[in-house]
Amino acid sequence: MLIVTVIKSPSKCATCSETEQLVEEISKKFPGNVEFRVITNGTPESKEFGLISTPVVALGKKIYSMGKPVIKEKVEGWIKKELAA
């Protein structure tokens, strides 16, 4: 099971919200293979990723995107790559 995590800002952040919605939608294309989760920056859970700039998209423990909007096709490609590994 691949864990796909979005780390968002504790304050209002349009890019974080857009990233969360997009990654959740893509994760649903892989039922049984992907677990989607959202955590808030500054929480103990987020500290395992080190110092970050939100939004973050991580697959497993590897950060694929930080501090910028993501592109749907790229996220889907990242997930397929990790599932094939």
N, CA, C and O atoms as a CHARMM CRD file, in Angstrom:
* protein
*
  340
    1    1 MET  N      0.85300  -1.18200   0.00000 PROA 1      0.00000
    2    1 MET  CA     0.00000   0.00000   0.00000 PROA 1      0.00000
    3    1 MET  C      0.89700   1.24300   0.00000 PROA 1      0.00000
    4    1 MET  O      1.76000   1.39900   0.86300 PROA 1      0.00000
    5    2 LEU  N      0.68000   2.10700  -0.96600 PROA 2      0.00000
    6    2 LEU  CA     1.42700   3.35800  -1.06200 PROA 2      0.00000
    7    2 LEU  C      0.66100   4.45400  -0.31700 PROA 2      0.00000
    8    2 LEU  O     -0.51900   4.68900  -0.58000 PROA 2      0.00000
    9    3 ILE  N      1.34200   5.11200   0.60700 PROA 3      0.00000
   10    3 ILE  CA     0.71500   6.22400   1.33000 PROA 3      0.00000
   11    3 ILE  C      1.06300   7.51800   0.61700 PROA 3      0.00000
   12    3 ILE  O      2.23400   7.86900   0.47100 PROA 3      0.00000
   13    4 VAL  N      0.02900   8.22200   0.17600 PROA 4      0.00000
   14    4 VAL  CA     0.18500   9.50700  -0.49900 PROA 4      0.00000
   15    4 VAL  C     -0.27300  10.58600   0.48300 PROA 4      0.00000
   16    4 VAL  O     -1.41800  10.58700   0.93300 PROA 4      0.00000
   17    5 THR  N      0.63700  11.49800   0.80300 PROA 5      0.00000
   18    5 THR  CA     0.37200  12.49900   1.83000 PROA 5      0.00000
   19    5 THR  C      0.44100  13.89600   1.25500 PROA 5      0.00000
   20    5 THR  O      1.35300  14.22600   0.49700 PROA 5      0.00000
   21    6 VAL  N     -0.53200  14.71500   1.62100 PROA 6      0.00000
   22    6 VAL  CA    -0.48200  16.15200   1.35700 PROA 6      0.00000
   23    6 VAL  C     -0.30400  16.82300   2.71200 PROA 6      0.00000
   24    6 VAL  O     -1.05900  16.57100   3.65100 PROA 6      0.00000
   25    7 ILE  N      0.70500  17.68100   2.79600 PROA 7      0.00000
   26    7 ILE  CA     0.91600  18.46300   4.00800 PROA 7      0.00000
   27    7 ILE  C      0.51000  19.89000   3.67400 PROA 7      0.00000
   28    7 ILE  O      1.03100  20.50400   2.74300 PROA 7      0.00000
   29    8 LYS  N     -0.43700  20.40400   4.46100 PROA 8      0.00000
   30    8 LYS  CA    -0.96500  21.73700   4.17600 PROA 8      0.00000
   31    8 LYS  C     -0.66100  22.69300   5.32100 PROA 8      0.00000
   32    8 LYS  O     -0.29800  22.28900   6.42500 PROA 8      0.00000
   33    9 SER  N     -0.82100  23.95700   5.01800 PROA 9      0.00000
   34    9 SER  CA    -0.58100  25.01600   5.99000 PROA 9      0.00000
   35    9 SER  C     -1.69600  25.03600   7.03100 PROA 9      0.00000
   36    9 SER  O     -2.84500  24.73400   6.70800 PROA 9      0.00000
   37   10 PRO  N     -1.36800  25.39100   8.28700 PROA 10     0.00000
   38   10 PRO  CA    -2.42700  25.50200   9.29800 PROA 10     0.00000
   39   10 PRO  C     -3.32800  26.71600   9.05600 PROA 10     0.00000
   40   10 PRO  O     -4.43800  26.78700   9.58400 PROA 10     0.00000
   41   11 SER  N     -2.84200  27.67500   8.25100 PROA 11     0.00000
   42   11 SER  CA    -3.67000  28.84100   7.92500 PROA 11     0.00000
   43   11 SER  C     -4.30900  28.63800   6.55200 PROA 11     0.00000
   44   11 SER  O     -3.98100  27.68700   5.84200 PROA 11     0.00000
   45   12 LYS  N     -5.20900  29.52200   6.18800 PROA 12     0.00000
   46   12 LYS  CA    -5.90700  29.43600   4.90800 PROA 12     0.00000
   47   12 LYS  C     -4.90100  29.54300   3.76600 PROA 12     0.00000
   48   12 LYS  O     -4.11900  30.49200   3.70900 PROA 12     0.00000
   49   13 CYS  N     -4.92100  28.57500   2.86500 PROA 13     0.00000
   50   13 CYS  CA    -3.96500  28.52500   1.75400 PROA 13     0.00000
   51   13 CYS  C     -4.67700  27.93000   0.53900 PROA 13     0.00000
   52   13 CYS  O     -4.97700  26.73700   0.51100 PROA 13     0.00000
   53   14 ALA  N     -4.94400  28.76900  -0.46100 PROA 14     0.00000
   54   14 ALA  CA    -5.67900  28.30700  -1.64200 PROA 14     0.00000
   55   14 ALA  C     -4.91400  27.20500  -2.38300 PROA 14     0.00000
   56   14 ALA  O     -5.51100  26.22700  -2.83300 PROA 14     0.00000
   57   15 THR  N     -3.60300  27.36500  -2.50700 PROA 15     0.00000
   58   15 THR  CA    -2.80900  26.36000  -3.20800 PROA 15     0.00000
   59   15 THR  C     -2.84200  25.02800  -2.46500 PROA 15     0.00000
   60   15 THR  O     -2.87600  23.96400  -3.08300 PROA 15     0.00000
   61   16 CYS  N     -2.83200  25.09600  -1.12800 PROA 16     0.00000
   62   16 CYS  CA    -2.89800  23.85800  -0.32800 PROA 16     0.00000
   63   16 CYS  C     -4.23300  23.14400  -0.55700 PROA 16     0.00000
   64   16 CYS  O     -4.26900  21.92600  -0.72900 PROA 16     0.00000
   65   17 SER  N     -5.31700  23.90100  -0.55900 PROA 17     0.00000
   66   17 SER  CA    -6.64500  23.31500  -0.76800 PROA 17     0.00000
   67   17 SER  C     -6.76100  22.69700  -2.15200 PROA 17     0.00000
   68   17 SER  O     -7.29400  21.59700  -2.30200 PROA 17     0.00000
   69   18 GLU  N     -6.26200  23.40300  -3.16900 PROA 18     0.00000
   70   18 GLU  CA    -6.30700  22.87900  -4.53900 PROA 18     0.00000
   71   18 GLU  C     -5.47900  21.60200  -4.64900 PROA 18     0.00000
   72   18 GLU  O     -5.90200  20.63400  -5.28000 PROA 18     0.00000
   73   19 THR  N     -4.29900  21.60300  -4.03400 PROA 19     0.00000
   74   19 THR  CA    -3.42900  20.43200  -4.07000 PROA 19     0.00000
   75   19 THR  C     -4.09300  19.24700  -3.38400 PROA 19     0.00000
   76   19 THR  O     -4.06100  18.12800  -3.89800 PROA 19     0.00000
   77   20 GLU  N     -4.69400  19.49100  -2.22600 PROA 20     0.00000
   78   20 GLU  CA    -5.38500  18.43000  -1.49600 PROA 20     0.00000
   79   20 GLU  C     -6.47900  17.80100  -2.35300 PROA 20     0.00000
   80   20 GLU  O     -6.56100  16.57600  -2.45100 PROA 20     0.00000
   81   21 GLN  N     -7.31900  18.62600  -2.97200 PROA 21     0.00000
   82   21 GLN  CA    -8.42900  18.11200  -3.78300 PROA 21     0.00000
   83   21 GLN  C     -7.92100  17.32200  -4.98300 PROA 21     0.00000
   84   21 GLN  O     -8.44000  16.24800  -5.28700 PROA 21     0.00000
   85   22 LEU  N     -6.90900  17.85000  -5.66300 PROA 22     0.00000
   86   22 LEU  CA    -6.38400  17.20300  -6.85700 PROA 22     0.00000
   87   22 LEU  C     -5.75100  15.85300  -6.52600 PROA 22     0.00000
   88   22 LEU  O     -6.01100  14.85800  -7.20200 PROA 22     0.00000
   89   23 VAL  N     -4.92100  15.82200  -5.48800 PROA 23     0.00000
   90   23 VAL  CA    -4.23400  14.58300  -5.12600 PROA 23     0.00000
   91   23 VAL  C     -5.22800  13.54100  -4.59700 PROA 23     0.00000
   92   23 VAL  O     -5.07700  12.34900  -4.86700 PROA 23     0.00000
   93   24 GLU  N     -6.23100  13.98200  -3.85200 PROA 24     0.00000
   94   24 GLU  CA    -7.24800  13.04200  -3.37400 PROA 24     0.00000
   95   24 GLU  C     -7.99300  12.42100  -4.54900 PROA 24     0.00000
   96   24 GLU  O     -8.23600  11.21400  -4.56700 PROA 24     0.00000
   97   25 GLU  N     -8.35600  13.24300  -5.52800 PROA 25     0.00000
   98   25 GLU  CA    -9.06900  12.76200  -6.71800 PROA 25     0.00000
   99   25 GLU  C     -8.22700  11.72400  -7.46900 PROA 25     0.00000
  100   25 GLU  O     -8.74100  10.68200  -7.87600 PROA 25     0.00000
  101   26 ILE  N     -6.94900  12.00600  -7.65000 PROA 26     0.00000
  102   26 ILE  CA    -6.07300  11.07800  -8.35800 PROA 26     0.00000
  103   26 ILE  C     -5.88800   9.79100  -7.55300 PROA 26     0.00000
  104   26 ILE  O     -5.88000   8.70100  -8.12500 PROA 26     0.00000
  105   27 SER  N     -5.74100   9.90700  -6.24700 PROA 27     0.00000
  106   27 SER  CA    -5.55000   8.72600  -5.39100 PROA 27     0.00000
  107   27 SER  C     -6.70600   7.74300  -5.50800 PROA 27     0.00000
  108   27 SER  O     -6.51100   6.53400  -5.38900 PROA 27     0.00000
  109   28 LYS  N     -7.90400   8.25700  -5.74000 PROA 28     0.00000
  110   28 LYS  CA    -9.09000   7.40100  -5.86400 PROA 28     0.00000
  111   28 LYS  C     -9.03800   6.51800  -7.10600 PROA 28     0.00000
  112   28 LYS  O     -9.79100   5.54900  -7.20300 PROA 28     0.00000
  113   29 LYS  N     -8.15800   6.83900  -8.06000 PROA 29     0.00000
  114   29 LYS  CA    -8.01200   6.02200  -9.26800 PROA 29     0.00000
  115   29 LYS  C     -7.25900   4.72500  -8.99800 PROA 29     0.00000
  116   29 LYS  O     -7.18300   3.85500  -9.86500 PROA 29     0.00000
  117   30 PHE  N     -6.70100   4.59500  -7.78900 PROA 30     0.00000
  118   30 PHE  CA    -5.89300   3.43500  -7.44000 PROA 30     0.00000
  119   30 PHE  C     -6.44100   2.74800  -6.19200 PROA 30     0.00000
  120   30 PHE  O     -5.71700   2.59300  -5.20900 PROA 30     0.00000
  121   31 PRO  N     -7.71800   2.33100  -6.21600 PROA 31     0.00000
  122   31 PRO  CA    -8.31400   1.71700  -5.01900 PROA 31     0.00000
  123   31 PRO  C     -7.56700   0.45000  -4.60400 PROA 31     0.00000
  124   31 PRO  O     -7.21600  -0.39000  -5.43200 PROA 31     0.00000
  125   32 GLY  N     -7.34000   0.34400  -3.30800 PROA 32     0.00000
  126   32 GLY  CA    -6.63900  -0.82700  -2.78800 PROA 32     0.00000
  127   32 GLY  C     -5.12400  -0.74000  -2.86500 PROA 32     0.00000
  128   32 GLY  O     -4.42300  -1.55300  -2.26300 PROA 32     0.00000
  129   33 ASN  N     -4.61500   0.24500  -3.60400 PROA 33     0.00000
  130   33 ASN  CA    -3.16900   0.39400  -3.76200 PROA 33     0.00000
  131   33 ASN  C     -2.63000   1.66500  -3.12600 PROA 33     0.00000
  132   33 ASN  O     -1.44300   1.75300  -2.80900 PROA 33     0.00000
  133   34 VAL  N     -3.50800   2.65700  -2.94000 PROA 34     0.00000
  134   34 VAL  CA    -3.08300   3.96400  -2.43500 PROA 34     0.00000
  135   34 VAL  C     -3.94000   4.36700  -1.24600 PROA 34     0.00000
  136   34 VAL  O     -5.16600   4.25900  -1.27800 PROA 34     0.00000
  137   35 GLU  N     -3.27200   4.83200  -0.19700 PROA 35     0.00000
  138   35 GLU  CA    -3.96300   5.41200   0.95600 PROA 35     0.00000
  139   35 GLU  C     -3.64500   6.90300   0.95800 PROA 35     0.00000
  140   35 GLU  O     -2.48000   7.29400   1.02100 PROA 35     0.00000
  141   36 PHE  N     -4.68400   7.73400   0.88900 PROA 36     0.00000
  142   36 PHE  CA    -4.52300   9.18600   0.86400 PROA 36     0.00000
  143   36 PHE  C     -4.68100   9.74200   2.27000 PROA 36     0.00000
  144   36 PHE  O     -5.59600   9.36500   3.00100 PROA 36     0.00000
  145   37 ARG  N     -3.77700  10.64500   2.64100 PROA 37     0.00000
  146   37 ARG  CA    -3.92000  11.29100   3.93900 PROA 37     0.00000
  147   37 ARG  C     -3.47600  12.75300   3.83600 PROA 37     0.00000
  148   37 ARG  O     -2.67200  13.12000   2.97900 PROA 37     0.00000
  149   38 VAL  N     -4.02000  13.56400   4.72500 PROA 38     0.00000
  150   38 VAL  CA    -3.68700  14.98200   4.79600 PROA 38     0.00000
  151   38 VAL  C     -3.23700  15.26800   6.21800 PROA 38     0.00000
  152   38 VAL  O     -3.89200  14.87400   7.18300 PROA 38     0.00000
  153   39 ILE  N     -2.11200  15.95700   6.33200 PROA 39     0.00000
  154   39 ILE  CA    -1.66900  16.38500   7.65100 PROA 39     0.00000
  155   39 ILE  C     -1.34800  17.87500   7.60400 PROA 39     0.00000
  156   39 ILE  O     -1.11100  18.44100   6.53700 PROA 39     0.00000
  157   40 THR  N     -1.34400  18.48800   8.76100 PROA 40     0.00000
  158   40 THR  CA    -1.11100  19.92300   8.85800 PROA 40     0.00000
  159   40 THR  C      0.33100  20.18500   9.27000 PROA 40     0.00000
  160   40 THR  O      0.86500  19.53500  10.16900 PROA 40     0.00000
  161   41 ASN  N      0.95100  21.15300   8.59600 PROA 41     0.00000
  162   41 ASN  CA     2.33000  21.51600   8.91300 PROA 41     0.00000
  163   41 ASN  C      2.42100  21.97700  10.36500 PROA 41     0.00000
  164   41 ASN  O      1.53900  22.67400  10.86500 PROA 41     0.00000
  165   42 GLY  N      3.49300  21.57900  11.02500 PROA 42     0.00000
  166   42 GLY  CA     3.69700  21.95500  12.42000 PROA 42     0.00000
  167   42 GLY  C      3.25800  20.89500  13.40700 PROA 42     0.00000
  168   42 GLY  O      3.55100  21.00300  14.59700 PROA 42     0.00000
  169   43 THR  N      2.56100  19.87000  12.93600 PROA 43     0.00000
  170   43 THR  CA     2.13400  18.77500  13.81200 PROA 43     0.00000
  171   43 THR  C      3.26900  17.76600  13.93400 PROA 43     0.00000
  172   43 THR  O      4.17500  17.75500  13.10100 PROA 43     0.00000
  173   44 PRO  N      3.23200  16.92000  14.96000 PROA 44     0.00000
  174   44 PRO  CA     4.28200  15.89300  15.08700 PROA 44     0.00000
  175   44 PRO  C      4.40700  15.01400  13.83700 PROA 44     0.00000
  176   44 PRO  O      5.51400  14.62500  13.46400 PROA 44     0.00000
  177   45 GLU  N      3.28600  14.70300  13.19300 PROA 45     0.00000
  178   45 GLU  CA     3.32100  13.88100  11.97400 PROA 45     0.00000
  179   45 GLU  C      4.11300  14.54900  10.86100 PROA 45     0.00000
  180   45 GLU  O      4.84300  13.88500  10.12600 PROA 45     0.00000
  181   46 SER  N      3.96700  15.86900  10.73700 PROA 46     0.00000
  182   46 SER  CA     4.63800  16.58700   9.64800 PROA 46     0.00000
  183   46 SER  C      6.14200  16.69500   9.88100 PROA 46     0.00000
  184   46 SER  O      6.90700  16.82600   8.92600 PROA 46     0.00000
  185   47 LYS  N      6.56500  16.64100  11.12300 PROA 47     0.00000
  186   47 LYS  CA     7.98900  16.80900  11.44200 PROA 47     0.00000
  187   47 LYS  C      8.85000  15.67400  10.89400 PROA 47     0.00000
  188   47 LYS  O     10.05500  15.85000  10.71500 PROA 47     0.00000
  189   48 GLU  N      8.24900  14.50900  10.62500 PROA 48     0.00000
  190   48 GLU  CA     9.02800  13.40100  10.07200 PROA 48     0.00000
  191   48 GLU  C      9.52900  13.70800   8.66100 PROA 48     0.00000
  192   48 GLU  O     10.42700  13.03100   8.16100 PROA 48     0.00000
  193   49 PHE  N      8.94800  14.73300   8.01400 PROA 49     0.00000
  194   49 PHE  CA     9.37800  15.12500   6.67200 PROA 49     0.00000
  195   49 PHE  C     10.43800  16.23200   6.71200 PROA 49     0.00000
  196   49 PHE  O     10.93900  16.64900   5.66800 PROA 49     0.00000
  197   50 GLY  N     10.77800  16.70500   7.91000 PROA 50     0.00000
  198   50 GLY  CA    11.78300  17.75800   8.05400 PROA 50     0.00000
  199   50 GLY  C     11.18500  19.13700   7.84200 PROA 50     0.00000
  200   50 GLY  O      9.97100  19.32100   7.93000 PROA 50     0.00000
  201   51 LEU  N     12.04500  20.09800   7.56400 PROA 51     0.00000
  202   51 LEU  CA    11.62000  21.47400   7.33700 PROA 51     0.00000
  203   51 LEU  C     11.00500  21.56900   5.94900 PROA 51     0.00000
  204   51 LEU  O     11.64200  21.21300   4.95800 PROA 51     0.00000
  205   52 ILE  N      9.78300  22.04500   5.87800 PROA 52     0.00000
  206   52 ILE  CA     9.06700  22.05500   4.59800 PROA 52     0.00000
  207   52 ILE  C      8.39500  23.38600   4.33700 PROA 52     0.00000
  208   52 ILE  O      8.21700  24.20800   5.23600 PROA 52     0.00000
  209   53 SER  N      8.02500  23.57500   3.07100 PROA 53     0.00000
  210   53 SER  CA     7.22300  24.71400   2.62700 PROA 53     0.00000
  211   53 SER  C      5.96900  24.13100   1.98800 PROA 53     0.00000
  212   53 SER  O      6.06300  23.32900   1.05800 PROA 53     0.00000
  213   54 THR  N      4.80500  24.52300   2.47400 PROA 54     0.00000
  214   54 THR  CA     3.55700  23.92700   1.99300 PROA 54     0.00000
  215   54 THR  C      3.09500  24.56000   0.68300 PROA 54     0.00000
  216   54 THR  O      3.44600  25.70000   0.37800 PROA 54     0.00000
  217   55 PRO  N      2.30900  23.81400  -0.08700 PROA 55     0.00000
  218   55 PRO  CA     1.89200  22.42900   0.12800 PROA 55     0.00000
  219   55 PRO  C      2.99400  21.44400  -0.26400 PROA 55     0.00000
  220   55 PRO  O      3.85500  21.73000  -1.09700 PROA 55     0.00000
  221   56 VAL  N      2.93000  20.27800   0.36800 PROA 56     0.00000
  222   56 VAL  CA     3.86300  19.19000   0.08100 PROA 56     0.00000
  223   56 VAL  C      3.05600  17.99200  -0.40900 PROA 56     0.00000
  224   56 VAL  O      1.98300  17.69300   0.11600 PROA 56     0.00000
  225   57 VAL  N      3.58900  17.31300  -1.42300 PROA 57     0.00000
  226   57 VAL  CA     3.04000  16.02500  -1.84800 PROA 57     0.00000
  227   57 VAL  C      4.15400  15.01300  -1.64500 PROA 57     0.00000
  228   57 VAL  O      5.22600  15.12400  -2.24100 PROA 57     0.00000
  229   58 ALA  N      3.89200  14.02400  -0.79600 PROA 58     0.00000
  230   58 ALA  CA     4.86600  12.96700  -0.52200 PROA 58     0.00000
  231   58 ALA  C      4.25600  11.61700  -0.83300 PROA 58     0.00000
  232   58 ALA  O      3.08400  11.37100  -0.54800 PROA 58     0.00000
  233   59 LEU  N      5.06000  10.74600  -1.41900 PROA 59     0.00000
  234   59 LEU  CA     4.65900   9.36700  -1.68200 PROA 59     0.00000
  235   59 LEU  C      5.56900   8.50400  -0.83200 PROA 59     0.00000
  236   59 LEU  O      6.78500   8.48400  -1.01900 PROA 59     0.00000
  237   60 GLY  N      4.96100   7.78800   0.10900 PROA 60     0.00000
  238   60 GLY  CA     5.76500   7.10700   1.11400 PROA 60     0.00000
  239   60 GLY  C      6.43400   8.18700   1.94300 PROA 60     0.00000
  240   60 GLY  O      5.76100   9.08200   2.45500 PROA 60     0.00000
  241   61 LYS  N      7.73500   8.11700   2.07900 PROA 61     0.00000
  242   61 LYS  CA     8.49200   9.12500   2.83500 PROA 61     0.00000
  243   61 LYS  C      9.21800  10.09400   1.90500 PROA 61     0.00000
  244   61 LYS  O      9.95000  10.96700   2.37200 PROA 61     0.00000
  245   62 LYS  N      9.02200   9.94800   0.58600 PROA 62     0.00000
  246   62 LYS  CA     9.73700  10.76700  -0.39300 PROA 62     0.00000
  247   62 LYS  C      8.88900  11.96000  -0.83400 PROA 62     0.00000
  248   62 LYS  O      7.75200  11.79400  -1.27500 PROA 62     0.00000
  249   63 ILE  N      9.45300  13.16200  -0.71000 PROA 63     0.00000
  250   63 ILE  CA     8.75900  14.37100  -1.13800 PROA 63     0.00000
  251   63 ILE  C      8.93400  14.54400  -2.64300 PROA 63     0.00000
  252   63 ILE  O     10.05400  14.56800  -3.15300 PROA 63     0.00000
  253   64 TYR  N      7.81000  14.66100  -3.34200 PROA 64     0.00000
  254   64 TYR  CA     7.82500  14.86100  -4.78800 PROA 64     0.00000
  255   64 TYR  C      7.59200  16.32200  -5.16200 PROA 64     0.00000
  256   64 TYR  O      8.05200  16.76300  -6.21500 PROA 64     0.00000
  257   65 SER  N      6.89900  17.06700  -4.33800 PROA 65     0.00000
  258   65 SER  CA     6.61200  18.46700  -4.63500 PROA 65     0.00000
  259   65 SER  C      6.53900  19.24200  -3.33100 PROA 65     0.00000
  260   65 SER  O      6.01000  18.75500  -2.33200 PROA 65     0.00000
  261   66 MET  N      7.08500  20.47300  -3.35500 PROA 66     0.00000
  262   66 MET  CA     7.06000  21.29800  -2.15000 PROA 66     0.00000
  263   66 MET  C      6.93400  22.76800  -2.53300 PROA 66     0.00000
  264   66 MET  O      7.68900  23.28900  -3.35400 PROA 66     0.00000
  265   67 GLY  N      5.94300  23.42600  -1.90200 PROA 67     0.00000
  266   67 GLY  CA     5.81400  24.87200  -2.02300 PROA 67     0.00000
  267   67 GLY  C      5.28500  25.40300  -3.33400 PROA 67     0.00000
  268   67 GLY  O      5.42400  26.59200  -3.62000 PROA 67     0.00000
  269   68 LYS  N      4.67800  24.54200  -4.14000 PROA 68     0.00000
  270   68 LYS  CA     4.14100  25.00600  -5.42300 PROA 68     0.00000
  271   68 LYS  C      2.94700  24.15500  -5.84900 PROA 68     0.00000
  272   68 LYS  O      2.76400  23.04400  -5.35200 PROA 68     0.00000
  273   69 PRO  N      2.13500  24.67700  -6.77100 PROA 69     0.00000
  274   69 PRO  CA     1.00400  23.89500  -7.27000 PROA 69     0.00000
  275   69 PRO  C      1.50100  22.65500  -8.02300 PROA 69     0.00000
  276   69 PRO  O      2.61800  22.64000  -8.54000 PROA 69     0.00000
  277   70 VAL  N      0.67100  21.63200  -8.07700 PROA 70     0.00000
  278   70 VAL  CA     1.04000  20.41100  -8.79400 PROA 70     0.00000
  279   70 VAL  C      0.17200  20.23700 -10.03700 PROA 70     0.00000
  280   70 VAL  O     -0.92300  20.79100 -10.13600 PROA 70     0.00000
  281   71 ILE  N      0.68300  19.46400 -10.96900 PROA 71     0.00000
  282   71 ILE  CA    -0.02000  19.17800 -12.21800 PROA 71     0.00000
  283   71 ILE  C     -0.56500  17.75700 -12.13500 PROA 71     0.00000
  284   71 ILE  O      0.15200  16.81900 -11.78700 PROA 71     0.00000
  285   72 LYS  N     -1.83600  17.61800 -12.45900 PROA 72     0.00000
  286   72 LYS  CA    -2.54200  16.34100 -12.33500 PROA 72     0.00000
  287   72 LYS  C     -1.77600  15.18400 -12.97600 PROA 72     0.00000
  288   72 LYS  O     -1.58900  14.14300 -12.34700 PROA 72     0.00000
  289   73 GLU  N     -1.33300  15.35800 -14.21600 PROA 73     0.00000
  290   73 GLU  CA    -0.65100  14.28800 -14.94000 PROA 73     0.00000
  291   73 GLU  C      0.65700  13.88500 -14.25800 PROA 73     0.00000
  292   73 GLU  O      1.02700  12.71100 -14.25100 PROA 73     0.00000
  293   74 LYS  N      1.34800  14.86400 -13.69100 PROA 74     0.00000
  294   74 LYS  CA     2.60500  14.55000 -13.00000 PROA 74     0.00000
  295   74 LYS  C      2.34500  13.71300 -11.75200 PROA 74     0.00000
  296   74 LYS  O      3.05300  12.73900 -11.49900 PROA 74     0.00000
  297   75 VAL  N      1.33400  14.08800 -10.97500 PROA 75     0.00000
  298   75 VAL  CA     1.01500  13.34900  -9.75200 PROA 75     0.00000
  299   75 VAL  C      0.63800  11.91600 -10.10000 PROA 75     0.00000
  300   75 VAL  O      1.08200  10.97200  -9.44700 PROA 75     0.00000
  301   76 GLU  N     -0.17000  11.76300 -11.11600 PROA 76     0.00000
  302   76 GLU  CA    -0.57300  10.41600 -11.53500 PROA 76     0.00000
  303   76 GLU  C      0.65000   9.60900 -11.96700 PROA 76     0.00000
  304   76 GLU  O      0.74600   8.42100 -11.65800 PROA 76     0.00000
  305   77 GLY  N      1.57900  10.23700 -12.67200 PROA 77     0.00000
  306   77 GLY  CA     2.81000   9.56900 -13.09200 PROA 77     0.00000
  307   77 GLY  C      3.66900   9.15900 -11.91400 PROA 77     0.00000
  308   77 GLY  O      4.23900   8.06800 -11.90800 PROA 77     0.00000
  309   78 TRP  N      3.76900  10.03600 -10.90400 PROA 78     0.00000
  310   78 TRP  CA     4.54700   9.72000  -9.71000 PROA 78     0.00000
  311   78 TRP  C      3.98000   8.48300  -9.00500 PROA 78     0.00000
  312   78 TRP  O      4.72000   7.59100  -8.58900 PROA 78     0.00000
  313   79 ILE  N      2.65000   8.45500  -8.88300 PROA 79     0.00000
  314   79 ILE  CA     2.00700   7.31500  -8.21600 PROA 79     0.00000
  315   79 ILE  C      2.25800   6.02300  -8.99500 PROA 79     0.00000
  316   79 ILE  O      2.60100   4.99700  -8.40800 PROA 79     0.00000
  317   80 LYS  N      2.08700   6.07500 -10.30900 PROA 80     0.00000
  318   80 LYS  CA     2.31600   4.87700 -11.13200 PROA 80     0.00000
  319   80 LYS  C      3.75500   4.40700 -10.99500 PROA 80     0.00000
  320   80 LYS  O      4.00700   3.20500 -10.91400 PROA 80     0.00000
  321   81 LYS  N      4.70300   5.34100 -10.96800 PROA 81     0.00000
  322   81 LYS  CA     6.11700   5.00000 -10.83800 PROA 81     0.00000
  323   81 LYS  C      6.38600   4.30500  -9.50900 PROA 81     0.00000
  324   81 LYS  O      7.07700   3.28700  -9.46300 PROA 81     0.00000
  325   82 GLU  N      5.83800   4.85600  -8.43000 PROA 82     0.00000
  326   82 GLU  CA     6.05800   4.26300  -7.10200 PROA 82     0.00000
  327   82 GLU  C      5.38500   2.90200  -6.97700 PROA 82     0.00000
  328   82 GLU  O      5.93600   1.99800  -6.35000 PROA 82     0.00000
  329   83 LEU  N      4.21200   2.74600  -7.56100 PROA 83     0.00000
  330   83 LEU  CA     3.52200   1.45800  -7.48500 PROA 83     0.00000
  331   83 LEU  C      4.26400   0.37900  -8.28500 PROA 83     0.00000
  332   83 LEU  O      4.20300  -0.80200  -7.94300 PROA 83     0.00000
  333   84 ALA  N      4.95600   0.78500  -9.33700 PROA 84     0.00000
  334   84 ALA  CA     5.68900  -0.16100 -10.18100 PROA 84     0.00000
  335   84 ALA  C      7.02800  -0.56800  -9.56100 PROA 84     0.00000
  336   84 ALA  O      7.61100  -1.58500  -9.93500 PROA 84     0.00000
  337   85 ALA  N      7.50300   0.23400  -8.61600 PROA 85     0.00000
  338   85 ALA  CA     8.83400  -0.03000  -8.00900 PROA 85     0.00000
  339   85 ALA  C      8.82500  -1.26000  -7.12500 PROA 85     0.00000
  340   85 ALA  O      9.85400  -1.61300  -6.54800 PROA 85     0.00000
